[in-house]
Structure formats: structure tokens, C-alpha cells
Amino acid sequence: WFYLLCSARSLGLSITDEQIQEMEANLDNIDFKMAAEEEKRLRHDVMAHVHTFAHCCPKAAAIIHLGATSCYVGDNTDLIVLRDGFNLLLPKLATVISRLTDFAEQYADLPTLGFTHYQPAQLTTVGKRCCLWIQDLCMDLRNLERARDDLRFRGVKGTTGTQASFLQLFEGDHDKVEELDRLVTMKAGFKRAYLVTGQTYSRKVDVEVLSVLAGLGASIHKICTDIRLLANLKEIEEPFEKEQIGSSAMPYKRNPMRSERCCSLARHLMTLVLNPLQTASVQWFERTLDDSANRRISLAESFLTADIILSTLQNISEGFVVYPKVIERRIRQELPFMATENIIMAMVKAGGNRQDCHEKIRILSQQAAAVVKQEGGDNDLIARIRADPYFSPIQGQLESLLEPSSFTGRASQQVARFLKEEARPMLTPYQSKMGVKMELAL
């Protein structure tokens, strides 16, 4: 209201300095009790606040809400809140990326067993796996920035978006109506307003906003699911407080409760995008009011849910516990099978026949697999190869052929390049706004 009447006065509307000063002096003087009583009496939220504001500003009472519609107040405010909500989330997301970046760099070279289909695959490194998480979050950071920057102001459009009331106030002067729209948009901190609206801004805007938050939820759900699986493997755990209890019945339990909470809330966040999708699809002509109650829940809950899962993930990423010996043991269990190709090539270089070597290793591999699966023993393939005279030409090479770092390809180099060229540059705008260490016992 203040933006509207200041701008209207600058364009020649009959509004006094005294009225403007009175409104400015009472911008934060809100009697919420009176507003609640007025809404109960009038059954109209915006008009309840018109009366409440007018009570504080008797000299300006006659002009408050002049030419405006309820959506001038509600929708424009929502757009301000959405923009400011993004501005709160973005530094939190950047903080999480920063913490994970430090972790990825620290463990860039530590080999670990990779999985496809949750079955043992080729080796990767702990840092490289973390970069997969970071890359998803960097995409989310870009998407949140884009959604924020794409927001426009509804501006001054009138009851059905035609600006008819303002055209009448300015006696048919189209230029002044357009300038009024521009001035109010600028005062609210937006560069642009939507050129066309109905009574509301298009509810497709809410779809775009909640879609990027749902995408963030999907990323965090994936990351925290990985952490939960790694906790089961006892390779990496989330922080666990000194006196924390994992289970009321099983004292030894170390449940990944923070990661589970993130997954739980992320699922909620992902479902909330269904609300604006349905709302946008059923807006009749210039608008209908079945959007309002839904939006008051879904928009706010999306930002609040995104906020807490980011805080929780920050807490997790600042307290990761890595167990290199467990990781090494799991590699030893699987590496002999992975090394067979290298062994075949070494034998061929030493003068052996590729097909003969393949058959020898096939038989020994099946024997070793039977020990693991049927007897519950350790993988003894390498011991079998050492004991077989056929492989005597390469006995001296076996240790180097089984060095885990030789199976991780360019993982370390990929980590270094990704962090330098993509992850860290994205954090630059947020350096001064990143959060401190999350000391919450979440």
C-alpha cells in the first residue's frame, strides 16, 4: 500500500505529504489482535488489514487500497516472500556443497568399492563418489538461482489484470499507468513485472518454484540413502553423539537417524509440488479462490522443509566418520575377481596363451566363489593363483597387479578438476553468507 500510494502521488494523484508520512510511520505498527477480530467480522483477510491499517492512519484511511485488489497485496507479497525464501536457502545449500567439497578433496585418492545395481563393480574413490553428490547439489544451486531470478512482480494490474481502475484514476493516461506499474515493481526490489496477469499472477510460477525445491529434495534423498547404505556397510557413518542411543532394545545400534530424517522430509518436499500443479490446472479464467488455502500451506511448507533438510545435511557432512580399514577389507574381498583381466594380460605378455589363461582363472574363480558363498570363507582366489605353477611367470607381479589405486582410473584427477572448475567457483557469491559449523544435536 505504501509503495502504491507513494508512486501514485509522484505521478500526480491527489495524495498529501501528511498521508504518506502517516503511513510510513505505521508500517510496522500492526495490531494483529484487531486484524483477527476484523477478519472474523468481515470474513475477508485483506479488508481486515485495510481496516486495521486505517485505524493507525486516520488521515490516510480514505485512500488505502485505492484502485487495488486483494491480489495486489497477497500475490505481490507472496512473490517477495518467495524471492526472500530463495535468498535464505541458497547460502545454506552453498554451505553444504562447501562442506562436501572439503570432504571430497580429503578423500579424493582413497579407493573404495563401486557398486552398480548395488552389486560390486569396479573401484572408485570415496572423494569421487562424493563428487556425484556435489554435482547434483550444484545443479540444484543453479536451478534455485534461476527460479529466483526468473521471478517477476505481479505489480499494479487491477481486479482482472486489465489495469482498468488505474486507467480511470489517471484519467485515461496509459503512460502513467505503465509508469505506476514500473515504480511499484522497482520499490519492491524487482527488475520486471509480468506484462499480463489475471487477478493473480499465473500459478505456473508456483509450479516452477516448488519444482526446483522438489528437485533439491530428490538430490538430498539420494545422498542420504547412499549414506544409509554406507552405514550398513560400516564404511562411512554420519556423526553419532557420545551419549546417543541408537535403539531402546539393541544397545549396539548406530542408526543413521539424521539421514533417515532427511529422506523422510525429502519425500514430503517432493510431493508438495503436486499442489501447485493441480492448482495451476484448475484456475478458472482470471482466477478462482480454491488456490488460496492450498498455497498458504504448500508454499510455506516447501521452503521450511527444504531449510531443515539442508541444515541436517550440513550437520551430517561436518561430522562424517570414515573407516578406511573396513573399506580396504571389502576391496580385498572383491578385488581378486576384478584383477583377473590384469592377470590375463600379464600372462600373455610373459608368453602365455590368452585362452588357456582365461580357462585356468575361470576354474579357480569358481572354486574361490564356492568358498565365499557356500562355506562363508574369504576370497582365496589369489592364494590359489599363487599355488598354481601355471602362473609362476608372473608371481613377482601379483602384488602390483592387486594395488587398489591402479583400479580407480582417473578418479583422483576427476575430483581435482571438478572441484576446481565447477564446484568451488559456484560458491564464490556465497562466501560471506555461508553458515558456521552446525553444532545442533539434530
Secondary structure, DSSP 8 states (H G I E B T S, - for coil): -HHHHHHHHHTT-S--HHHHHHHHHTTT---HHHHHHHHHHHS-HHHHHHHHHHHH-TTTTTTTTTT--HHHHHHHHHHHHHHHHHHHHHHHHHHHHHHHHHHHHHTTT-EEEEEETTEEEEEEEHHHHHHHHHHHHHHHHHHHHHHHHH--B--S--SSSS-HHHHHHTTT-HHHHHHHHHHHHHHTT-S-B-S--SSS--THHHHHHHHHHHHHHHHHHHHHHHHHHHHHHTSEE----TT--S-SS-TT----HHHHHHHHHHHHHHHHTHHHHHHHHT--TT--GGGHHHHHHHHHHHHHHHHHHHHHHHHHHTS-EE-HHHHHHHHHHHHHHHTHHHHHHHHHHTT--HHHHHHHHHHHHHHHHHHHHHS-----HHHHHHH-GGGGGGGGGHHHHT-GGGGSTTHHHHHHHHIIIIIHHHHGGGGGG---------
